[in-house]
Amino acid sequence: MKEIAIKQRFYPTKDQAELFAKTFGCVRVVWNNILKARTDSYYQDGKSISYNKASAMLTSLKKIPEYDWLGEVASVALQQSIRNQQSAFKNFFDKRGKYPKFKSKKNKQSFSLVGTALKYENGKLFIAKSKEPLNIRWSRELPSNPSSITISKDTAGRYFVSMLCKFKPKPMPVTAKTIGIDLGLTDLFITSDGEKQSNPRHTKRYESKLAFLQRKLFKKKKGSANRAKAKHKVAKLHAKIADCRLDNLHKLSRKLINDNQVVCVETLAVKNMIKNPKLAKHIADASWGEFVRQLSYKAEWADRTISKIDRFFPSSKRCSTEKCGFINQSLKLSVRSWECPQCHTTHDRDINAAINILTVGMAGLA
């Protein structure tokens, strides 16, 4: 059995929106207070605060008259906030994430519920402190009852619920087709078969409109209602760009997994590459890391194979002709095609790289 998080949009009632606003605020206050206590304890006394001690701090915080409003929301949401913070610290010490940050009411808001704080029956989801079910726009049926849910509100004002369910993936029929892909900017990826998938460049598509809205936002007085409206328009456009990008990546990754038994990709250090000031915006818009992540989990569910080659392998500079293997050390990034001086074969830079990625990826599996 595998776990899948199914994210759906929903539209809360007026009472539910008020409850969510209270819960977001309470979770944010608990997170920030515990994080401050942990940070001060470590840097001042050199001691770390365990989960049990942090949980006791939450109990003490709820007893303070100044924070008596913490009892108006589901206690499970507050407890889950501490658990999430504990996981964030574990990821930080295991070098899988950055140091936990303080939460701001200006950013995305969320809280999690587990156990008795949620109930799913007859296709309806109920949560603690609310008598009415969530008005969810279902796009698919849940494979099982959710073990936990996360309710979130993005900066564009949209509400989402992410439900963690268990399911049994169905392996896809075995196919003999294998493919290598080379990731790029002009084309999102190039296959070893010579196919080039164009890069839609969603950010550039809405760049002028985004610049216009941001100029209008800059001219508004801070704290005014008009500034809040202008900020909401900018957030909605950012959300649209992100949705378009994610939708395109899901469609492309699904097609690659459906058509191929083995997909060979290069391992890119995107965090290092994005430091290039001239290419940072284009690399971020391409979302190579998210694309490879989608390929990986979809391949696991479909019983396909993802072969990742070493990032330092000279896939573009190496001649892909069989029994040649010449490496063109003087090849510049601006050169899109080159002739091998050893076997005199003319190569398209990207297709040549994709063929080499396929060859090395299959050799690694063998």
Secondary structure in CASP SS format (residue, H / E / C, confidence):
PFRMAT SS
TARGET T0000
AUTHOR 0000-0000-0000
METHOD secondary structure of the structure
MODEL  1
M C 1.00
K E 1.00
E E 1.00
I E 1.00
A E 1.00
I E 1.00
K E 1.00
Q E 1.00
R E 1.00
F E 1.00
Y C 1.00
P C 1.00
T C 1.00
K H 1.00
D H 1.00
Q H 1.00
A H 1.00
E H 1.00
L H 1.00
F H 1.00
A H 1.00
K H 1.00
T H 1.00
F H 1.00
G H 1.00
C H 1.00
V H 1.00
R H 1.00
V H 1.00
V H 1.00
W H 1.00
N H 1.00
N H 1.00
I H 1.00
L H 1.00
K H 1.00
A H 1.00
R H 1.00
T H 1.00
D H 1.00
S H 1.00
Y H 1.00
Y H 1.00
Q H 1.00
D H 1.00
G C 1.00
K C 1.00
S C 1.00
I C 1.00
S C 1.00
Y H 1.00
N H 1.00
K H 1.00
A H 1.00
S H 1.00
A H 1.00
M H 1.00
L H 1.00
T H 1.00
S H 1.00
L H 1.00
K H 1.00
K H 1.00
I C 1.00
P H 1.00
E H 1.00
Y H 1.00
D H 1.00
W H 1.00
L H 1.00
G H 1.00
E H 1.00
V C 1.00
A C 1.00
S H 1.00
V H 1.00
A H 1.00
L H 1.00
Q H 1.00
Q H 1.00
S H 1.00
I H 1.00
R H 1.00
N H 1.00
Q H 1.00
Q H 1.00
S H 1.00
A H 1.00
F H 1.00
K H 1.00
N H 1.00
F H 1.00
F H 1.00
D C 1.00
K C 1.00
R C 1.00
G C 1.00
K C 1.00
Y C 1.00
P C 1.00
K C 1.00
F C 1.00
K C 1.00
S C 1.00
K C 1.00
K C 1.00
N C 1.00
K C 1.00
Q E 1.00
S E 1.00
F E 1.00
S E 1.00
L E 1.00
V E 1.00
G H 1.00
T H 1.00
A H 1.00
L E 1.00
K E 1.00
Y E 1.00
E E 1.00
N C 1.00
G C 1.00
K E 1.00
L E 1.00
F E 1.00
I E 1.00
A C 1.00
K C 1.00
S C 1.00
K C 1.00
E C 1.00
P C 1.00
L C 1.00
N C 1.00
I E 1.00
R C 1.00
W C 1.00
S C 1.00
R C 1.00
E C 1.00
L C 1.00
P C 1.00
S C 1.00
N C 1.00
P C 1.00
S C 1.00
S E 1.00
I E 1.00
T E 1.00
I E 1.00
S E 1.00
K E 1.00
D C 1.00
T C 1.00
A C 1.00
G C 1.00
R C 1.00
Y E 1.00
F E 1.00
V E 1.00
S E 1.00
M E 1.00
L E 1.00
C E 1.00
K E 1.00
F E 1.00
K C 1.00
P C 1.00
K C 1.00
P C 1.00
M C 1.00
P C 1.00
V C 1.00
T C 1.00
A C 1.00
K C 1.00
T E 1.00
I E 1.00
G E 1.00
I E 1.00
D E 1.00
L E 1.00
G C 1.00
L C 1.00
T C 1.00
D E 1.00
L E 1.00
F E 1.00
I E 1.00
T E 1.00
S C 1.00
D C 1.00
G C 1.00
E C 1.00
K E 1.00
Q E 1.00
S E 1.00
N C 1.00
P C 1.00
R C 1.00
H H 1.00
T H 1.00
K H 1.00
R H 1.00
Y C 1.00
E H 1.00
S H 1.00
K H 1.00
L H 1.00
A H 1.00
F H 1.00
L H 1.00
Q H 1.00
R H 1.00
K H 1.00
L H 1.00
F H 1.00
K H 1.00
K C 1.00
K C 1.00
K C 1.00
G C 1.00
S C 1.00
A H 1.00
N H 1.00
R H 1.00
A H 1.00
K H 1.00
A H 1.00
K H 1.00
H H 1.00
K H 1.00
V H 1.00
A H 1.00
K H 1.00
L H 1.00
H H 1.00
A H 1.00
K H 1.00
I H 1.00
A H 1.00
D H 1.00
C H 1.00
R H 1.00
L H 1.00
D H 1.00
N H 1.00
L H 1.00
H H 1.00
K H 1.00
L H 1.00
S H 1.00
R H 1.00
K H 1.00
L H 1.00
I H 1.00
N H 1.00
D H 1.00
N C 1.00
Q C 1.00
V E 1.00
V E 1.00
C E 1.00
V E 1.00
E E 1.00
T C 1.00
L C 1.00
A C 1.00
V H 1.00
K H 1.00
N H 1.00
M H 1.00
I C 1.00
K C 1.00
N C 1.00
P C 1.00
K C 1.00
L C 1.00
A H 1.00
K H 1.00
H H 1.00
I H 1.00
A H 1.00
D H 1.00
A H 1.00
S C 1.00
W H 1.00
G H 1.00
E H 1.00
F H 1.00
V H 1.00
R H 1.00
Q H 1.00
L H 1.00
S H 1.00
Y H 1.00
K H 1.00
A H 1.00
E H 1.00
W H 1.00
A H 1.00
D C 1.00
R C 1.00
T E 1.00
I E 1.00
S E 1.00
K E 1.00
I E 1.00
D C 1.00
R C 1.00
F C 1.00
F C 1.00
P C 1.00
S C 1.00
S C 1.00
K C 1.00
R E 1.00
C C 1.00
S C 1.00
T C 1.00
E C 1.00
K C 1.00
C C 1.00
G C 1.00
F C 1.00
I E 1.00
N C 1.00
Q C 1.00
S C 1.00
L C 1.00
K C 1.00
L C 1.00
S C 1.00
V C 1.00
R C 1.00
S E 1.00
W E 1.00
E E 1.00
C C 1.00
P C 1.00
Q C 1.00
C C 1.00
H C 1.00
T C 1.00
T E 1.00
H E 1.00
D E 1.00
R H 1.00
D H 1.00
I H 1.00
N H 1.00
A H 1.00
A H 1.00
I H 1.00
N H 1.00
I H 1.00
L H 1.00
T H 1.00
V H 1.00
G H 1.00
M H 1.00
A H 1.00
G H 1.00
L H 1.00
A C 1.00
END
